[in-house]
Amino acid sequence: MLQQVNGHSSGPDAHGGEALREDLQEFLGQEAPLHLLDDLTKVNPVTLETVLRCLQARYMADTFYTNAGCTLVALNPFKPVPQLYSPELMREYHAAPQPQKLKPHIFTVGEQTYRNVKSLIEPVNQSIVVSGESGAGKTWTSRCLMKFYAVVAASPTSWESHKIAERIEQRILNSNPVMEAFGNARTLRNSNSSRFGKFIQLQLNRAHQMTGAAVQTYLLEKTRVACQASSERNFHIFYQVCKGASADERLQWHLPKGATFFWLPNPERTLEEDCFEVTREAMLHLGIDTPTQNNIFKVLAGLLHLGNIRFADSEDEAQPCQLMDDAKCSVRTSASLLWLPEDPLLETLRIRTIRAGRQQQVFRKPCSRAECDTRRDCLAKLIYARLFDWLVSVINSSICAGPDSWTTFIGLLDVYGFESFPNNSLEQLCINYANEKLQQHFVAHYLRAQQEEYAVEGLEWSFVNYQDNQTCLDLIEGSPISICSLINEECRLNRPSSAAQLQTRIESALASSPCLGRDKLSREPSFTVVHYAGPVRYHTAGLVEKNKDPVPPELTRLLQQSHDPLLKVLFPTDLEEKSREEPQNRAPVLTVVSKFKASLEQLLQVLHSTTPHYIRCIKPNSQGQAQTFLQEEVLTQLEACGLVETIHISAAGFPIRVSHQNFVERYALLRRLCPRTTSGTQSRSPNEGRSEWNPQAEEATLQPLLQDILRTLPTLTQAAATPGDPAEAMPAPVHCGRTKVFMTDSTLELLEHGRAHVLEQCARCIQGGWRRHQHRKQERQRRAAVLIQAAIRSWLTRKHILRLHTAATVIKRAWHKWRIRMAFLASKELDGVEEKHLSQAPRSPSSFPLPQAQTWLLGAIIRLWPLGLVLANAAVGAGGFQRKLVVWACLQLPTSSPSSHTVQTAQEQDGVTSIRALPQGSIKFHCRKSPLRYADICPEPSSYSVTGFNQILLERHRLGHV
C-alpha cells in the first residue's frame, strides 16, 4: 500500500499533531541543507510549509529553479543573471549524457523535449506549457527556451545549410521583440505583461534541425489601445515611437517633443522594453523594409492623434456633437497621417447610419457624446487589431517552413497569467477562463488521470484529495446555462442590455453553483467567480458591448477609402463587396467569447496530441524586488496551482507507464540474463498469431514473458549496486498492472542499462562473428592470391628462359657461321699465297742480285711500312711529341754505315715474325687480333711465304746480304 501524506489533514488527536509539528520544526530548523534539495519530492513531510521554506532557502541562495516531480518550478529573480542563460551553459546541458542529473533548469526541460523528439517515442511531438501569474516570468522563460532550441537544434553539415539555419534562427529570435513591442504592455503587476496569448510551433526536419516556426495568437487585448487603467501603460510600441524617433521622423509623424496624448499615459517612465532600434532591426530581419516600417509608425502616430479628438455634448439631439476647441487640429493631423478625407472621418465618428425595412432604407442619426467616443475607440481598435494580425502573418510567412520540410514540432505555450484587478471586465474573464482550462489540463494529465489509471490497473493507492476546478469551468462554459451562454444570449437579443439586468440573470440562473459569489457591499453591478487561484469580481458594465465587439460598417468603408498603402492591405475592398452580396438573413456574427472558446478548444486538442511538459513560474513578490521572498504571496500561488498534490503523486507514484506489448518488445532481450526454464515460453513470440488476434490469448502469451523479464530485475539491481551499499541493492519498485507495467524513473534507468548491456554483448558477438568471417575470407583471398602469383611468376620465368634459349641459339648459330666463314677465308687466303709462291719460284729475287740502290730502297720500304700503318691507325689529332716518338722509333737505324746493312728478301728469311712480337724501343702497338685462325702462328720457313695482310715479314739477319 502506497501511503500518502496530505498537507491539508488535521485530525482531532492533538498529541499526534503536536508531535508532527515538533518533527516538522526540527526538520525546518535545519536551514543549511534546504537549498541543496533540488527536488521538492525529497522534502519530508511534503506540506505547504516545508515546500515554502525549501523554495525560500533556494531563492535566497540565488537558485531559482527547482524540480517538483514532473513539473519545474521557476522563481522570478527580478534581476539580470546573464551566466544562468549563456550559450556555454546551453551546450553543457545539451552535451550531458543525463541532463536530469545536472542542476534543475529550463534547459533541462528543453533538452528532454528535444531528446524525446529524437527518440521517436509516441507521441513524438512535444509541448511546453509555461504558466503562472502575470509578472512571474513566463515571457522570459519562453524567450530563453527559443534561444536554447536555436542553439542545440542547428547542426548543419555544409556551409550553405549553415547559412540557411542561421537565417531561420535569427528570424525566429527576432519575432520575439516585434511581438512583445506590439503585444506587451505595463500593468499593475508586470512591466512587460503579454496582452495576448501565443503558441509558438518550432518545426524540426528528419535530421532534428530547426527549419522554421509558426506563431498562433489568442485574444489580443485591443481595448488597451483606447483605455488604460491607472498606473498602467499602452502597448510598448507607442512609447518606442515617441521616444526613439529622430527629428525628421518626429516632423514627418507630427510627434513634437513634449506633446501629450490621452492614449499615452505615464510617458515619463522609461522601461527596458522602450528600445526602438531593437524593434526596427528585428522588423528588418523579418523582411519588413524601412518604407513599410515608416508607414506602420505613421499609422500608429495617427492613432495617437485620433485619441486626442474630444467631443462636447450637443444641446440639440438632432445635431451632431461639436468638437472641443483643441480637437480640430487633431482631426486634421489624424486624417493626414491615415490618408483619410477629413470631413468623411468627422462625419463617420459623429453620425450613425441605420438600415431598416425590406428596402434597406438608410437613416442617419447623430450620435451622443458617449457614442462618438465609442466609435472613435472602435476605429482605433479595429486598425490596431488588423495591424497586429498582419504582423503575425508577415512573421509566419518569414519563419514558417513548408509542410514537406518538417516532420515534428516542439510547441511553446505562453499565455496570460491569472489576473485579478480592481476593475475586471471581459478581458480578465477570458484570460482567467483560459488559465482554468490549462489548470484542468494539468490536473487531468498528471493528477486525476494518474490516480484513476492506477485504480483501473489494480494498483493499491491511497488517493490524494486534489483541487479539481471542473465546477468552476461548468460555471463559465457549461451547458446549457453558463456565464458565457448568458452573455452571448444578451448579445443576440435585439434590445438594450443593462449591467444590473445581466447581473440579475447570472445570479438567478446560476445560483446553485458553489463557485459563484456576490459582493453585497458593492454598489456597481458585478458577480464573483471563485477560480482555482482565488475569487475575482467582474463588473457587468460594458460586458455585453465588449462581447459583441461591434464594428459599424461605415467605419470599415471609411478605412477602405484611405490612400495609405498599408491601410489598403489591411482593409481590402473586395471583402466589403462580398459582404454586401451575402443574404441579409445570415447567421449572427460570432462574439468575442465564442471565438476565444473555439480557439482555446483548438489549442487544447494540440496539447492533448503531444507530450506535455510544465513549467510553473512563481512570483516571489508583487513589487518586482530582488532578494525579496514574501511567503504569503508565494503560498497563495502554490495552493492555486496544486503543486503539493503534484509532488505527492510524483514522489510516491509511478510516472512511467508502458503497455505489456511494448514492454515485452523492448525488454525481451533481458531474458538472456537468466537461465530459461520452460521451452514453451522460449519458443513463443508475442508477434505470432497476428492473423487471429485474441486479446485474452495474447495477454496469456505475454504474461510468462513479463515474468521472465521482471525476474531479471534483482540481477540488474545487484549488478548496478555499489559494493557495501545495501540501499542500492534493494529491488527496484515496479508493478505489473492489467494492461500496463508501472515503474519509476530509477527502474526505467535500470532496465535501459541492462538492455544496453545485453545489446553490447550481442554487438560484440556479432562483431566477433563478422571479424572471424572477414579473417577467414581474407585468408582464403590471400591463399588464392599466392597461388595466382606463383603461377604467374612461373609462367613469366619459363617465358623468359625460353626467350634467352632462343636468343642463345641464334647467337650460337651466327657465331658458328661466322667462324666457319672466317676459317674458310683464311684457308682460301693461304691457298692463294701458296699458289703464287709456286708460280714465282723460278724467278726468286734471291737468285738475282739487286743493285745497291734498289737494295736500300727495298730496306727503307720494309722499315717504313710500320710507320705508315701506325700513322694511318693513329687517333685524330695525334701529334706533337707522341708522333715524333713514333717516327723516331720506326726510323731508328744501326749506327754503322749504310753499306753495312743488308736486306734479306722474303725468300731468304728463316721465319715470320709479327710486328706485335717485335716492338721497337718502348713503343707498344695495340692491334686488333686477326680473325684468321692461323694468323698468330709462324709457318714453316719458306721462300716468299705470306700469312696475311697485317703480318709484316721482317728480316732476321741483315738486309744488306741481298
Secondary structure, 3 states (H helix, E strand, C coil): CECCCCCCCCCCCHHHHHHHHHHHHHHHCCCHHHHHCCEHHHCCCCCHHHHHHHHHHHHHCCCCEEEECCEEEEECCCCCCHHHHCHHHHHHHHHCCCHHHCCCCHHHHHHHHHHHHHHCCCCCCEEEEEEECCCCCHHHHHHHHHHHHHHHCCCCCCHHHHHHHHHHHHHHHHHHHHHHHHHEECCCCCCCEECCEEEEEEEECCCCCEEEEEEEEECCCHHHHCCCCCCCCCEHHHHHHHHHCCHHHHHHHCCCCCCCCCCCCCCCCCCCCCCHHHHHHHHHHCCCCHHHHHHHHHHHHHHHHHHCCCEECCCCCCCCCEECHHHHHHHHHHHHHHCCCHHHHHHHHHEEEEEECCCCEEEEEECCHHHHHHHHHHHHHHHHHHHHHHHHHHHHHHHCCCCCCCCEEEEEEECCCCCCCCCECHHHHHHHHHHHHHHHHHHHHHHHHHHHHHHHHCCCECCCCCCCCHHHHHHHHCCCCCHHHHHHHHHHCCCCCCHHHHHHHHHHHCCCCCCEECCCCCCCCEEEEEECCEEEEEECCCHHHHHHCCCCHHHHHHHHCCCCHHHHHHCCHHHHHHHHHCCCCCCCCCCHHHHHHHHHHHHHHHHHCCEEEEEEEECCCCCCCCCCCCHHHHHHHHHHCCHHHHHHHHHHCCCEEEEHHHHHHHHHHHHHHCCCCCHHHHHCCCCCCCCCCCHHHHHHHHHHHHHHHHCCHHHHHHHHCCCCCCCCCCCCCEEECCCEEEECHHHHHHHHHHHHHHHHHHHHHHHHHHHHHHHHHHHHHHHHHHHHHHHHHHHHHHHHHHHHHHHHHHHHHHHHHHHHHHHHHHHHHHHHHHHHHHHCCCCCHHHCCCCHHHHHHHHHHHHHHHHHHHHHHCCCCCCCHHHHHHHHHHCCCCCCCHHHCCCCCCCCCCCCCCCCCCCCCCCCCCCCCCCCCCCCCCCCCCCCCCCCCCCCCCCCCCHHHC
